[in-house]
């Protein structure tokens, strides 16, 4: 069940990243709420975040056997632990954000994502 919760959260963040790339005013949910609409110079940042998020979604679904895994099981588990730490770091950064939207929406999402990756890495 945790795999699907994590996948749903990642899919939501992927959609958010796509919308940010297209210039929708959702920037208050990211980067401390510094930009309502991401400036053109940050589009490469959004694109790279999107690529990492899609890879994370693939790893989570591959770790559960939902998608075919083209990486060894051990490496997949290690990547799950790396993403668990990554999302834990996001949780801390979001918690200290000056943007209330980022703090109250993105913090719980990244915390739950971190737990989902930890459980996937443990094979639970």
MDTraj code that builds the backbone (N, CA, C; nanometers):
import mdtraj as md
import numpy as np

residues = "UNK UNK UNK UNK UNK UNK UNK UNK UNK UNK UNK UNK UNK UNK UNK UNK UNK UNK UNK UNK UNK UNK UNK UNK UNK UNK UNK UNK UNK UNK UNK UNK UNK UNK UNK UNK UNK UNK UNK UNK UNK UNK UNK UNK UNK UNK UNK UNK UNK UNK UNK UNK UNK UNK UNK UNK UNK UNK UNK UNK UNK UNK UNK UNK UNK UNK UNK UNK UNK UNK UNK UNK UNK UNK UNK UNK UNK UNK UNK UNK UNK UNK UNK UNK UNK UNK UNK UNK UNK UNK UNK UNK UNK UNK UNK UNK UNK UNK UNK UNK UNK UNK UNK UNK UNK UNK UNK UNK UNK UNK UNK UNK UNK UNK UNK UNK UNK UNK UNK UNK UNK UNK UNK UNK".split()
xyz = np.array([
    [0.0822, -0.1203, 0.0000],
    [0.0000, 0.0000, 0.0000],
    [0.0864, 0.1264, 0.0000],
    [0.1979, 0.1237, 0.0754],
    [0.2833, 0.2425, 0.0829],
    [0.3417, 0.2779, -0.0533],
    [0.3621, 0.1784, -0.1389],
    [0.4152, 0.2041, -0.2728],
    [0.3184, 0.2919, -0.3506],
    [0.1914, 0.2624, -0.3427],
    [0.0924, 0.3362, -0.4194],
    [0.0683, 0.4753, -0.3615],
    [0.0795, 0.4884, -0.2309],
    [0.0696, 0.6213, -0.1687],
    [0.1874, 0.7059, -0.2163],
    [0.3076, 0.6489, -0.2100],
    [0.4266, 0.7208, -0.2567],
    [0.4174, 0.7553, -0.4040],
    [0.3671, 0.6619, -0.4846],
    [0.3526, 0.6866, -0.6288],
    [0.2528, 0.7988, -0.6548],
    [0.1434, 0.8005, -0.5806],
    [0.0439, 0.9064, -0.5966],
    [0.1027, 1.0427, -0.5598],
    [0.1782, 1.0466, -0.4507],
    [0.2413, 1.1726, -0.4101],
    [0.3425, 1.2189, -0.5144],
    [0.4239, 1.1259, -0.5641],
    [0.5215, 1.1625, -0.6670],
    [0.4524, 1.2082, -0.7946],
    [0.3452, 1.1419, -0.8337],
    [0.2715, 1.1837, -0.9530],
    [0.2170, 1.3254, -0.9359],
    [0.1713, 1.3563, -0.8159],
    [0.1219, 1.4913, -0.7872],
    [0.2333, 1.5941, -0.8019],
    [0.3504, 1.5626, -0.7488],
    [0.4648, 1.6539, -0.7581],
    [0.5127, 1.6660, -0.9030],
    [0.5064, 1.5577, -0.9773],
    [0.5433, 1.5611, -1.1197],
    [0.4486, 1.6551, -1.1951],
    [0.3207, 1.6458, -1.1679],
    [0.2235, 1.7349, -1.2317],
    [0.2519, 1.8794, -1.1929],
    [0.2818, 1.9028, -1.0658],
    [0.3171, 2.0374, -1.0200],
    [0.4386, 2.0901, -1.0968],
    [0.5402, 2.0074, -1.1135],
    [0.6603, 2.0497, -1.1854],
    [0.6292, 2.0840, -1.3312],
    [0.5442, 2.0044, -1.3935],
    [0.5044, 2.0325, -1.5322],
    [0.4297, 2.1657, -1.5394],
    [0.3401, 2.1879, -1.4461],
    [0.2653, 2.3134, -1.4442],
    [0.3572, 2.4330, -1.4199],
    [0.4576, 2.4162, -1.3352],
    [0.5556, 2.5224, -1.3133],
    [0.6344, 2.5509, -1.4412],
    [0.6689, 2.4456, -1.5136],
    [0.7398, 2.4632, -1.6410],
    [0.6565, 2.5431, -1.7404],
    [0.5260, 2.5248, -1.7360],
    [0.4376, 2.5956, -1.8281],
    [0.3962, 2.7334, -1.7774],
    [0.4532, 2.7751, -1.6634],
    [0.4330, 2.9110, -1.6161],
    [0.3114, 2.9364, -1.5295],
    [0.2489, 2.8314, -1.4782],
    [0.1358, 2.8540, -1.3888],
    [0.1846, 2.9109, -1.2554],
    [0.1043, 2.9926, -1.1908],
    [0.1466, 3.0598, -1.0668],
    [0.1364, 2.9699, -0.9436],
    [0.2183, 2.8657, -0.9409],
    [0.2190, 2.7717, -0.8289],
    [0.3517, 2.7727, -0.7541],
    [0.4324, 2.8728, -0.7814],
    [0.5661, 2.8786, -0.7236],
    [0.5696, 2.8911, -0.5727],
    [0.4574, 2.9291, -0.5123],
    [0.4538, 2.9392, -0.3656],
    [0.4684, 2.8027, -0.2989],
    [0.4529, 2.6968, -0.3769],
    [0.4659, 2.5615, -0.3225],
    [0.6094, 2.5104, -0.3288],
    [0.6991, 2.5878, -0.3887],
    [0.8376, 2.5430, -0.4068],
    [0.9354, 2.6558, -0.3784],
    [1.0585, 2.6177, -0.3555],
    [1.1703, 2.7107, -0.3383],
    [1.1414, 2.8255, -0.2417],
    [1.0793, 2.7922, -0.1317],
    [1.0517, 2.8916, -0.0294],
    [0.9447, 2.9912, -0.0682],
    [0.8735, 2.9640, -0.1769],
    [0.7694, 3.0551, -0.2219],
    [0.8238, 3.1841, -0.2800],
    [0.9511, 3.1829, -0.3152],
    [1.0193, 3.3028, -0.3631],
    [0.9561, 3.3587, -0.4902],
    [0.9090, 3.2715, -0.5777],
    [0.8514, 3.3144, -0.7049],
    [0.7108, 3.2586, -0.7183],
    [0.6155, 3.3443, -0.7475],
    [0.4803, 3.2946, -0.7741],
    [0.4804, 3.2215, -0.9083],
    [0.5413, 3.2834, -1.0075],
    [0.5641, 3.2203, -1.1378],
    [0.7146, 3.2080, -1.1533],
    [0.7616, 3.0876, -1.1841],
    [0.9057, 3.0669, -1.1968],
    [0.9597, 3.1472, -1.3135],
    [1.0691, 3.2203, -1.2919],
    [1.1296, 3.2945, -1.4027],
    [1.1915, 3.1988, -1.5056],
    [1.2065, 3.2481, -1.6259],
    [1.2597, 3.1678, -1.7363],
    [1.3942, 3.1045, -1.7000],
    [1.4777, 3.1773, -1.6248],
    [1.6105, 3.1257, -1.5909],
    [1.6042, 3.0011, -1.5022],
    [1.4899, 2.9775, -1.4358],
    [1.4756, 2.8595, -1.3495],
    [1.4109, 2.7404, -1.4200],
    [1.3736, 2.7573, -1.5456],
    [1.3112, 2.6460, -1.6190],
    [1.4031, 2.5235, -1.6250],
    [1.5354, 2.5397, -1.6441],
    [1.6219, 2.4208, -1.6413],
    [1.6203, 2.3499, -1.5050],
    [1.6053, 2.4264, -1.3976],
    [1.5965, 2.3670, -1.2637],
    [1.4689, 2.2827, -1.2548],
    [1.3593, 2.3391, -1.3025],
    [1.2322, 2.2654, -1.2991],
    [1.2403, 2.1402, -1.3855],
    [1.3061, 2.1511, -1.5008],
    [1.3197, 2.0349, -1.5898],
    [1.4055, 1.9264, -1.5254],
    [1.5126, 1.9653, -1.4581],
    [1.5974, 1.8646, -1.3929],
    [1.5243, 1.8021, -1.2741],
    [1.4479, 1.8814, -1.2004],
    [1.3672, 1.8263, -1.0913],
    [1.2663, 1.7263, -1.1457],
    [1.2065, 1.7601, -1.2576],
    [1.1089, 1.6722, -1.3199],
    [1.1720, 1.5383, -1.3573],
    [1.2914, 1.5422, -1.4134],
    [1.3604, 1.4183, -1.4510],
    [1.3889, 1.3321, -1.3284],
    [1.4334, 1.3935, -1.2199],
    [1.4613, 1.3192, -1.0961],
    [1.3323, 1.2607, -1.0395],
    [1.2249, 1.3368, -1.0440],
    [1.0972, 1.2895, -0.9908],
    [1.0435, 1.1709, -1.0712],
    [1.0570, 1.1772, -1.2027],
    [1.0120, 1.0657, -1.2860],
    [1.0966, 0.9416, -1.2577],
    [1.2283, 0.9602, -1.2426],
    [1.3161, 0.8479, -1.2083],
    [1.2777, 0.7901, -1.0722],
    [1.2486, 0.8768, -0.9751],
    [1.2092, 0.8310, -0.8414],
    [1.0800, 0.7500, -0.8490],
    [0.9847, 0.7964, -0.9281],
    [0.8598, 0.7227, -0.9440],
    [0.8857, 0.5850, -1.0046],
    [0.9702, 0.5809, -1.1063],
    [1.0047, 0.4519, -1.1671],
    [1.0682, 0.3592, -1.0635],
    [1.1652, 0.4086, -0.9870],
    [1.2352, 0.3256, -0.8873],
    [1.1367, 0.2720, -0.7845],
    [1.0466, 0.3566, -0.7380],
    [0.9487, 0.3126, -0.6380],
    [0.8595, 0.2016, -0.6941],
    [0.8132, 0.2204, -0.8159],
    [0.7267, 0.1188, -0.8761],
    [0.8047, -0.0066, -0.9152],
    [0.9304, 0.0090, -0.9537],
    [1.0136, -0.1074, -0.9861],
    [1.0472, -0.1864, -0.8598],
    [1.0712, -0.1153, -0.7493],
    [1.1032, -0.1833, -0.6231],
    [0.9874, -0.2702, -0.5757],
    [0.8665, -0.2311, -0.6117],
    [0.7496, -0.3082, -0.5695],
    [0.7134, -0.4195, -0.6670],
    [0.7792, -0.4192, -0.7840],
    [0.7471, -0.5175, -0.8852],
    [0.6322, -0.4747, -0.9752],
    [0.5823, -0.3551, -0.9553],
    [0.4734, -0.3039, -1.0383],
    [0.5207, -0.2773, -1.1808],
    [0.6434, -0.2290, -1.1941],
    [0.7056, -0.2077, -1.3249],
    [0.8267, -0.2995, -1.3359],
    [0.8632, -0.3370, -1.4580],
    [0.9846, -0.4175, -1.4731],
    [1.1064, -0.3370, -1.4289],
    [1.1977, -0.4049, -1.3634],
    [1.3168, -0.3379, -1.3110],
    [1.4362, -0.3710, -1.3999],
    [1.4985, -0.2660, -1.4516],
    [1.6147, -0.2833, -1.5385],
    [1.7456, -0.2653, -1.4612],
    [1.7325, -0.2534, -1.3306],
    [1.8466, -0.2371, -1.2406],
    [1.8394, -0.3531, -1.1418],
    [1.9528, -0.3966, -1.0915],
    [1.9495, -0.5090, -0.9975],
    [1.8685, -0.4722, -0.8734],
    [1.8177, -0.5746, -0.8086],
    [1.7349, -0.5532, -0.6892],
    [1.8122, -0.4807, -0.5795],
    [1.9370, -0.5177, -0.5592],
    [2.0176, -0.4531, -0.4551],
    [2.0411, -0.3059, -0.4849],
    [2.0705, -0.2751, -0.6102],
    [2.0924, -0.1346, -0.6481],
    [1.9619, -0.0566, -0.6343],
    [1.8516, -0.1187, -0.6703],
    [1.7212, -0.0537, -0.6556],
    [1.6940, -0.0208, -0.5094],
    [1.7247, -0.1129, -0.4202],
    [1.7056, -0.0875, -0.2765],
    [1.7947, 0.0267, -0.2285],
    [1.9186, 0.0292, -0.2751],
    [2.0099, 0.1378, -0.2365],
    [1.9551, 0.2713, -0.2857],
    [1.9053, 0.2745, -0.4094],
    [1.8484, 0.3979, -0.4634],
    [1.7257, 0.4397, -0.3821],
    [1.6477, 0.3428, -0.3356],
    [1.5338, 0.3742, -0.2488],
    [1.5805, 0.4436, -0.1211],
    [1.6877, 0.3935, -0.0617],
    [1.7413, 0.4575, 0.0591],
    [1.7934, 0.5977, 0.0293],
    [1.8557, 0.6153, -0.0864],
    [1.9042, 0.7485, -0.1253],
    [1.7864, 0.8443, -0.1385],
    [1.6790, 0.7989, -0.2032],
    [1.5607, 0.8846, -0.2156],
    [1.4940, 0.9082, -0.0808],
    [1.4980, 0.8113, 0.0085],
    [1.4419, 0.8317, 0.1427],
    [1.5151, 0.9460, 0.2130],
    [1.6471, 0.9459, 0.2024],
    [1.7272, 1.0539, 0.2637],
    [1.7009, 1.1858, 0.1916],
    [1.6934, 1.1817, 0.0594],
    [1.6667, 1.3011, -0.0211],
    [1.5348, 1.3652, 0.0210],
    [1.4290, 1.2839, 0.0321],
    [1.2991, 1.3386, 0.0706],
    [1.2950, 1.3798, 0.2176],
    [1.3752, 1.3169, 0.3005],
    [1.3873, 1.3623, 0.4392],
    [1.4485, 1.5025, 0.4421],
    [1.5502, 1.5230, 0.3601],
    [1.6099, 1.6567, 0.3488],
    [1.5083, 1.7581, 0.2981],
    [1.4284, 1.7190, 0.1988],
    [1.3221, 1.8071, 0.1491],
    [1.2235, 1.8408, 0.2594],
    [1.1935, 1.7419, 0.3423],
    [1.0992, 1.7631, 0.4521],
    [1.1501, 1.8715, 0.5459],
    [1.2769, 1.8618, 0.5821],
    [1.3362, 1.9619, 0.6726],
    [1.3354, 2.0993, 0.6078],
    [1.3775, 2.1065, 0.4803],
    [1.3811, 2.2357, 0.4106],
    [1.2397, 2.2945, 0.3985],
    [1.1428, 2.2111, 0.3650],
    [1.0055, 2.2602, 0.3525],
    [0.9506, 2.3077, 0.4860],
    [0.9874, 2.2374, 0.5926],
    [0.9387, 2.2746, 0.7259],
    [0.9842, 2.4146, 0.7645],
    [1.1036, 2.4521, 0.7217],
    [1.1569, 2.5834, 0.7563],
    [1.1311, 2.6890, 0.6484],
    [1.0468, 2.6558, 0.5531],
    [1.0146, 2.7486, 0.4451],
    [0.9387, 2.8697, 0.4984],
    [0.9604, 2.9845, 0.4348],
    [0.8840, 3.1040, 0.4703],
    [0.7469, 3.1041, 0.4036],
    [0.7270, 3.0154, 0.3069],
    [0.5981, 3.0025, 0.2391],
    [0.5086, 2.9082, 0.3184],
    [0.3957, 2.9586, 0.3625],
    [0.3027, 2.8738, 0.4386],
    [0.2499, 2.7600, 0.3528],
    [0.2275, 2.7853, 0.2239],
    [0.1779, 2.6801, 0.1356],
    [0.2792, 2.5668, 0.1231],
    [0.4044, 2.6042, 0.1092],
    [0.5080, 2.5009, 0.1006],
    [0.5205, 2.4264, 0.2329],
    [0.5157, 2.5009, 0.3413],
    [0.5313, 2.4399, 0.4735],
    [0.4178, 2.3418, 0.5041],
    [0.2946, 2.3810, 0.4769],
    [0.1816, 2.2992, 0.5194],
    [0.1353, 2.1964, 0.4157],
    [0.1749, 2.2145, 0.2906],
    [0.1354, 2.1177, 0.1877],
    [0.2515, 2.0254, 0.1519],
    [0.3667, 2.0843, 0.1215],
    [0.4784, 2.0056, 0.0703],
    [0.5542, 1.9306, 0.1808],
    [0.5571, 1.9845, 0.3021],
    [0.6278, 1.9155, 0.4109],
    [0.5690, 1.7778, 0.4383],
    [0.4373, 1.7662, 0.4586],
    [0.3837, 1.6317, 0.4820],
    [0.4010, 1.5396, 0.3615],
    [0.3897, 1.5961, 0.2409],
    [0.4057, 1.5130, 0.1211],
    [0.5472, 1.4557, 0.1131],
    [0.6471, 1.5384, 0.1402],
    [0.7846, 1.4878, 0.1324],
    [0.8152, 1.3933, 0.2482],
    [0.7564, 1.4168, 0.3652],
    [0.7776, 1.3259, 0.4785],
    [0.7207, 1.1873, 0.4490],
    [0.5994, 1.1842, 0.3961],
    [0.5376, 1.0554, 0.3623],
    [0.6159, 0.9877, 0.2497],
    [0.6620, 1.0652, 0.1521],
    [0.7430, 1.0087, 0.0429],
    [0.8702, 0.9457, 0.0980],
    [0.9333, 1.0117, 0.1929],
    [1.0550, 0.9586, 0.2543],
    [1.0269, 0.8241, 0.3207],
    [0.9182, 0.8160, 0.3937],
    [0.8810, 0.6907, 0.4608],
    [0.8516, 0.5816, 0.3578],
    [0.7820, 0.6172, 0.2507],
    [0.7500, 0.5186, 0.1462],
    [0.8771, 0.4618, 0.0841],
    [0.9755, 0.5485, 0.0565],
    [1.1013, 0.5000, -0.0005],
    [1.1791, 0.4161, 0.1004],
    [1.1759, 0.4535, 0.2263],
    [1.2436, 0.3753, 0.3286],
    [1.1838, 0.2354, 0.3355],
    [1.0525, 0.2270, 0.3378],
    [0.9869, 0.0969, 0.3426],
    [1.0145, 0.0145, 0.2164],
    [1.0159, 0.0814, 0.1011],
    [1.0466, 0.0112, -0.0237],
    [1.1904, -0.0428, -0.0209],
    [1.2821, 0.0364, 0.0326],
    [1.4203, -0.0068, 0.0424],
    [1.4380, -0.1243, 0.1373],
    [1.3558, -0.1271, 0.2394],
    [1.3594, -0.2386, 0.3350],
    [1.2856, -0.3607, 0.2832],
    [1.2135, -0.3428, 0.1733],
    [1.1393, -0.4546, 0.1155],
    [1.0111, -0.4866, 0.1889],
    [0.9601, -0.3892, 0.2612],
    [0.8377, -0.4084, 0.3398],
    [0.7171, -0.3920, 0.2509],
])
top = md.Topology()
chain = top.add_chain()
for i, resn in enumerate(residues, 1):
    res = top.add_residue(resn, chain, resSeq=i)
    for name in ("N", "CA", "C"):
        top.add_atom(name, md.element.get_by_symbol(name[0]), res)
traj = md.Trajectory(xyz[None], top)
